[in-house]
Amino acid sequence: MNDLEKIIVEEISTLEDMRLIDVIGFIRYLKAEKPIRQEWISAWYESAIQSIHEREDELKITPAELEKQLRKKKGE
């Protein structure tokens, strides 16, 4: 498992089961060529991406913040 995968696992380890279902849906969307309920999933995905980009600093997912987390993990 690489460092980025470890960060992802750490982030999802604190989520409630219902949020984990959302994460699974998101992952499957990213992997699927023709997901079930394409229109619903596409709308949800676009809305989520827009919200994420609007809150990058708050969520600490900027490239600089991710690099900081990776450096921290490598130092442990």
C-alpha positions, 0 to 999 in steps of 0.5 A: 500500500502506498502513502496516498492509499494509506491516507485514504484508508485513514480518512475513511476509517472514521466515517459512519457506515452510511458515509462509507456507502457513499464512498463505495459509490464514488469509487465504483463510479470512478471505475465504471464505464457504464454505471447503473443509473448513469444520470443520477450518479453523474449529477451526484458526482458533479455536485460532489466535485463542485462542493469539494473544489469550493471547500479545498482549503477547509477540507485540507485537500490542496496539493500543498496540504496533501504533500504535507500529509505525505511528508508527515507519513514518511517521517513516522 
